[in-house]
């Protein structure tokens, strides 16, 4: 438990030092002709994933200077933080979530609402266990589906 708190504090400190230059909200994903209600849901999902949960911190690769690589936004990346004490269950890579390629919507909802992965086991650290409301999980998935899945290795 103490290691989770220390890791969370470290992530918050690092996140505070990263410039707030995120992908352009006026990109093709947001310029679509989707109905206003769907656009609202996508924008809510963007806000929750980028500004609140900051999914990009782990799921986006970094450039040599440490900045997030916007050309491979949320396309999976090596985990750059390590546990204080060795943990054999610690994930070494954050999967691509851009385009939502690896999960069904039901699996994504279960991950975001219950912290349970597609294999039925708790998600691996350092991924946070979220207990989101259903509408928020659906909004995040709607946003992730608008992102280009790219070709980053898993």
C-alpha positions, -999 to 999 in steps of 0.1 A, spaced: 0 0 0 28 24 9 45 17 -25 12 26 -43 11 59 -25 47 67 -32 43 58 -69 11 79 -71 29 109 -56 58 104 -80 35 103 -110 17 135 -98 51 153 -94 63 142 -129 29 151 -144 30 185 -129 63 192 -147 51 181 -182 39 209 -204 1 209 -210 5 206 -248 -21 179 -257 -34 170 -292 -55 195 -310 -92 191 -300 -100 204 -335 -85 173 -351 -105 151 -374 -117 131 -345 -136 162 -332 -145 176 -366 -167 147 -375 -203 151 -384 -214 131 -353 -246 142 -336 -241 168 -309 -250 143 -281 -223 119 -293 -198 148 -297 -206 158 -262 -199 123 -250 -166 121 -269 -155 155 -255 -164 143 -220 -143 111 -226 -114 133 -238 -115 154 -207 -117 124 -184 -89 105 -201 -65 134 -208 -71 158 -180 -84 137 -151 -70 102 -154 -41 114 -177 -40 81 -195 -15 95 -219 11 95 -191 16 58 -195 -1 49 -227 17 74 -250 54 69 -260 79 97 -251 103 115 -273 140 116 -263 134 149 -244 107 133 -223 78 150 -240 49 128 -250 50 117 -287 18 133 -301 22 114 -334 17 81 -314 -9 94 -289 -20 66 -266 -6 39 -289 11 20 -261 45 25 -244 70 10 -220 62 16 -184 86 43 -172 80 40 -135 92 11 -113 78 -1 -80 97 7 -48 99 -31 -40 102 -57 -67 68 -69 -80 66 -98 -104 31 -88 -115 42 -52 -124 33 -45 -161 63 -36 -182 43 -20 -210 10 0 -212 -11 -14 -241 -23 7 -270 -57 22 -262 -59 45 -293 -88 33 -315 -96 8 -287 -81 -21 -306 -76 -48 -280 -108 -48 -260 -145 -51 -265 -166 -23 -251 -178 -47 -223 -142 -55 -214 -133 -18 -214 -163 -10 -192 -153 -38 -168 -117 -24 -166 -128 11 -159 -158 3 -136 -144 -26 -117 -106 -28 -122 -109 -63 -137 -91 -72 -169 -103 -93 -198 -88 -124 -182 -110 -120 -151 -81 -109 -129 -74 -75 -113 -56 -52 -137 -18 -51 -132 -1 -22 -115 9 5 -121 -26 8 -138 -49 25 -113 -80 6 -103 -109 29 -112 -145 25 -101 -160 49 -127 -197 54 -133 -210 36 -163 -216 68 -183 -180 80 -177 -165 46 -188 -187 47 -220 -175 83 -227 -139 74 -223 -143 44 -247 -161 67 -272 -132 91 -271 -105 64 -274 -123 50 -305 -118 84 -322 -80 81 -319 -58 67 -347 -46 32 -336 -13 36 -354 13 10 -356 31 11 -322 42 -24 -311 24 -40 -282 
